[in-house]
């Protein structure tokens, strides 16, 4: 598994900036932006791993999808 950190996408960088502004000016929007930022960071990392790791077996993909859909207790 790669150990280097993925490069943040433009969308992630934009959300990080929006979050910083929201903390100061719109604290009621921080939770929504945090959720969007977390999803964007996860997508960046998933893209990085998919580009650098060997192909996953179908069962591995299914397990990851289940985790993302809230089935982490399996």
C-alpha positions as CSV (number, residue, x, y, z in Angstrom):
1,X,0.0,0.0,0.0
2,X,1.4,3.4,-0.9
3,X,2.6,5.5,2.0
4,X,2.7,8.9,0.3
5,X,-0.1,11.2,0.8
6,X,-2.3,12.0,-2.2
7,X,-2.4,15.5,-3.7
8,X,-5.5,17.4,-2.7
9,X,-7.9,18.0,-5.7
10,X,-9.0,21.5,-6.6
11,X,-12.4,20.6,-5.1
12,X,-10.8,19.7,-1.8
13,X,-8.7,22.9,-1.7
14,X,-11.8,25.0,-2.5
15,X,-13.8,23.3,0.3
16,X,-11.0,23.8,2.8
17,X,-11.1,27.5,1.9
18,X,-14.9,27.6,2.2
19,X,-14.6,25.9,5.6
20,X,-12.1,28.5,6.9
21,X,-14.4,31.3,5.8
22,X,-17.4,29.6,7.3
23,X,-15.7,29.2,10.7
24,X,-15.3,33.0,10.8
25,X,-18.5,34.2,9.2
26,X,-21.1,31.4,9.0
27,X,-20.5,28.9,11.9
28,X,-23.9,27.4,11.2
29,X,-22.6,26.1,7.8
30,X,-19.5,24.4,9.2
31,X,-21.1,20.9,9.7
32,X,-22.3,20.7,6.1
33,X,-19.0,21.9,4.7
34,X,-17.1,19.4,7.0
35,X,-19.2,16.6,5.5
36,X,-18.4,17.7,2.0
37,X,-14.7,18.2,2.8
38,X,-14.5,14.7,4.3
39,X,-16.1,13.2,1.2
40,X,-13.8,15.1,-1.1
41,X,-10.7,14.0,0.9
42,X,-11.9,10.4,0.9
43,X,-12.4,10.6,-2.9
44,X,-8.9,12.0,-3.3
45,X,-7.4,9.2,-1.3
46,X,-9.5,6.5,-3.0
47,X,-8.4,7.9,-6.4
48,X,-4.8,7.8,-5.3
49,X,-4.9,4.2,-4.1
50,X,-6.8,3.1,-7.2
51,X,-4.1,4.6,-9.4
52,X,-1.2,3.1,-7.4
53,X,-2.3,-0.2,-5.9
54,X,-2.8,-3.5,-7.7
55,X,-6.4,-4.2,-8.9
56,X,-8.8,-5.3,-6.1
57,X,-10.8,-8.5,-6.1
58,X,-14.6,-8.1,-6.4
59,X,-15.0,-9.1,-2.7
60,X,-12.6,-6.4,-1.7
61,X,-14.5,-3.8,-3.7
62,X,-17.8,-5.0,-2.1
63,X,-16.4,-4.7,1.4
64,X,-15.2,-1.1,0.7
65,X,-18.6,-0.2,-0.7
66,X,-20.3,-1.6,2.3
67,X,-18.1,0.5,4.6
68,X,-18.9,3.6,2.7
69,X,-22.6,2.9,2.8
70,X,-22.5,2.5,6.6
71,X,-22.1,-1.2,6.9
72,X,-18.9,-1.0,8.9
73,X,-20.2,-3.4,11.6
74,X,-19.9,-6.4,9.2
